[in-house]
Amino acid sequence: MTGILEIPTIDVDPRATDQESTYLRLRHAIMTGFLAPETTLTIRGLAEAMEVSPTPIREAVRRLSTEYAIEVLGNRRMRIPPMSSARFEEVVNLRIAVEGHAATRALPYVSSSLIREMTRVDRQMDRILGSPDRAGLMILNHEFHRLLYSANPHQAALPVVESIWLQLGPFQRQVLNEGLEFYQIDRHKEILGALRRRDAIALAVAIEADIRDGIYRSGRQYLEDRAARQIGLSA
């Protein structure tokens, strides 16, 4: 086990089973980057950190491993998957494709009240953008996008989108913790403008720009810097 695990509590439907609430809590911790890439895990360590029995932990790990959020290595060893340059390119480009689709499909169902709610979330992000609250920033960013994609009553993309967020979350938090620039331009304002104009093309462009400015540029810089350090150490 690497250090003391921090698994924050979350609000869960009181009717949820122990298995479901444990899964949702561990999933949230991974998606918001409380567990960094390559963090080693054990069933016992997770159970102790979450103050539950090993049984719901095993089920949560099983589900999260099928979502590529936890890597099972054998000999009861597990870890949060590392992020390579090739995997990063694949996941980010998948996110652009799926979220562009989800946004444009939701556009006909976007109401003025939804735009106001998204604007409220964006203003909350503005207030904490320069603060050390990295998890809060990621949670609000997910909420902003989730509000949009959920507007489509026929949507089938959100589970795929959240699976991508789950794979990117640990690395994104790692990048933010390095102090790398999160946004060059506030693309959420462009998304909101496209929604008000009902402009599907501008919306797709803004979604892609938001993802590239929000994680792609800083993620690439982090990976390049890491590779340079490794070369320097081996020289």
MARKOL-728555 format. One record per residue (C-alpha): y, z negated, x negated; residue in three letters. Coordinates in steps of 0.25 Angstrom, whole numbers, padded with zeros to 4 digits, always signed. Each point is the difference from the previous one (the first is absolute). Layout:
YZXALA/...
***
This chain:
+0000+0000+0000MET/+0014+0004-0005THR/+0009-0012+0002GLY/+0003-0007+0014ILE/-0001+0010+0011LEU/+0011+0000+0010GLU/-0004+0004+0014ILE/+0012-0002+0010PRO/-0003-0004+0014THR/+0004+0010+0011ILE/+0001-0001+0015ASP/-0013+0004+0006VAL/-0004+0001+0015ASP/-0006-0014+0003PRO/-0012+0007+0007ARG/-0004+0007-0013ALA/-0013-0004-0006THR/-0001-0007-0014ASP/-0005+0013-0005GLN/+0011+0009+0005GLU/+0012-0010-0003SER/-0006-0001-0015THR/-0001+0015-0001TYR/+0015+0002+0005LEU/+0005-0011-0009ARG/-0007+0005-0012LEU/+0004+0015+0003ARG/+0015-0005+0002HIS/+0000-0006-0014ALA/-0006+0012-0006ILE/+0010+0010+0007MET/+0012-0008-0004THR/-0004-0002-0014GLY/-0004-0015-0001PHE/-0012+0005-0008LEU/+0003+0009-0012ALA/-0008+0011-0004PRO/-0012-0004-0009GLU/+0000-0014+0006THR/-0014-0005-0001THR/-0006-0007+0013LEU/-0011-0008+0004THR/-0005-0004+0014ILE/+0001-0015-0004ARG/+0014+0002-0006GLY/+0005+0007+0013LEU/-0006-0010+0009ALA/+0006-0011-0008GLU/+0014+0007+0000ALA/-0001+0002+0015MET/-0007-0013+0004GLU/-0011+0007+0008VAL/-0015+0001-0002SER/-0006+0011-0008PRO/-0006+0007+0012THR/+0013+0006+0006PRO/+0004+0004-0015ILE/-0012+0008-0002ARG/+0003+0008+0013GLU/+0014+0002-0004ALA/-0004+0005-0014VAL/-0010+0009+0006ARG/+0011+0006+0009ARG/+0010+0001-0010LEU/-0009+0006-0010SER/-0002+0012+0009THR/+0015+0002+0001GLU/+0000+0001-0015TYR/+0009-0013-0001ALA/-0011-0008-0007ILE/-0009+0005-0011GLU/-0014-0006+0000VAL/-0005+0000-0015LEU/-0014-0007+0001GLY/-0005-0013-0004ASN/+0009-0006+0011ARG/+0013+0005-0007ARG/+0011+0007+0007MET/+0014+0004-0003ARG/+0012+0006+0005ILE/-0001+0015-0004PRO/+0008+0004-0012PRO/+0011+0011+0002MET/-0002+0013-0009SER/+0010+0011-0001SER/-0010+0010+0007ALA/-0003-0010+0011ARG/+0015-0003+0002PHE/+0003+0015+0002GLU/-0011+0002+0010GLU/+0004-0012+0008VAL/+0015+0003+0000VAL/-0002+0014+0004ASN/-0010-0004+0011LEU/+0010-0010+0005ARG/+0011+0011+0001ILE/-0009+0009+0007ALA/-0005-0010+0011VAL/+0013-0007+0002GLU/+0008+0014+0001GLY/-0011+0003+0011HIS/+0001-0013+0007ALA/+0016+0000+0000ALA/+0001+0014+0006THR/-0011-0002+0010ARG/+0008-0013+0005ALA/+0013+0006+0001LEU/-0001+0005+0014PRO/-0002-0014+0004TYR/+0011-0007-0008VAL/+0010-0007+0010SER/+0014-0005-0003SER/-0005-0015+0001SER/-0011+0003-0011LEU/+0011+0006-0009ILE/+0008-0013+0002ARG/-0012-0008-0004GLU/-0003+0008-0012MET/+0015-0001-0004THR/-0001-0015+0001ARG/-0012+0000-0009VAL/+0007+0009-0010ASP/+0012-0010+0000ARG/-0009-0011-0003GLN/-0006+0008-0012MET/+0015+0002-0005ASP/+0002-0015+0000ARG/-0012-0003-0009ILE/+0000+0013-0008LEU/+0006-0007-0013GLY/-0007-0014+0003SER/-0014-0004-0007PRO/-0007+0000+0014ASP/-0009+0012-0004ARG/-0010-0003+0011ALA/+0011-0001+0011GLY/+0005+0014-0004LEU/-0014+0006+0000MET/-0003-0006+0014ILE/+0013+0005+0006LEU/-0002+0014-0006ASN/-0014+0000+0007HIS/+0007-0005+0013GLU/+0010+0011-0001PHE/-0010+0011-0001HIS/-0010-0006+0009ARG/+0010-0001+0011LEU/+0002+0015-0001LEU/-0014+0005-0001TYR/-0005-0010+0012SER/+0010+0007+0009ALA/-0010+0011+0002ASN/-0009-0005+0011PRO/-0011+0010-0004HIS/+0001-0003-0015GLN/-0013-0001-0009ALA/+0007+0000-0013ALA/+0005-0015-0001LEU/-0014-0005-0005PRO/+0000+0010-0011VAL/+0014-0003-0004VAL/-0003-0015-0001GLU/-0012+0003-0008SER/+0009+0007-0010ILE/+0010-0011+0000TRP/-0012-0009-0003LEU/-0003+0008-0012GLN/+0014+0001-0005LEU/+0005-0015+0003GLY/-0005-0007-0012PRO/+0005+0011-0010PHE/+0014+0001+0008GLN/+0002-0015-0001ARG/-0004+0001-0015GLN/+0011+0011-0002VAL/+0010-0008+0008LEU/-0002-0013-0009ASN/+0003+0008-0012GLU/+0014+0002+0006GLY/-0001+0015+0000LEU/+0009+0007+0010GLU/-0005+0000+0014PHE/+0010+0010+0006TYR/+0009+0010-0005GLN/+0006+0004+0013ILE/-0003-0007+0013ASP/-0009+0010+0007ARG/-0002-0009+0012HIS/+0014+0004+0004LYS/-0004+0015-0001GLU/-0012-0003+0009ILE/+0008-0007+0011LEU/+0010+0011-0001GLY/-0011+0011+0002ALA/-0006-0009+0012LEU/+0014+0000+0007ARG/+0001+0015-0002ARG/-0014+0002+0004ARG/-0002+0009-0012ASP/-0015+0001-0004ALA/+0003+0008-0013ILE/+0010-0010-0005ALA/-0009-0012+0004LEU/-0012+0006-0008ALA/+0009+0002-0012VAL/+0006-0014+0001ALA/-0014-0007+0001ILE/-0004+0008-0013GLU/+0013-0004-0007ALA/-0002-0015+0005ASP/-0014+0000-0006ILE/+0004+0006-0013ARG/+0012-0008-0002ASP/-0007-0013+0005GLY/-0012+0000-0009ILE/-0003+0013-0006TYR/+0011+0001-0011ARG/-0001-0015-0004SER/-0015+0001+0001GLY/+0000+0011-0010ARG/+0009-0006-0009GLN/-0008-0013+0000TYR/-0013+0008-0003LEU/+0007+0008-0011GLU/+0006-0013-0007ASP/-0014-0007+0001ARG/-0007+0012-0007ALA/+0011+0000-0011ALA/-0002-0014-0002ARG/-0015+0002-0001GLN/+0002+0011-0010ILE/+0009-0009-0008GLY/-0010-0011+0000LEU/-0011+0009-0005SER/+0008+0007-0011ALA/
***
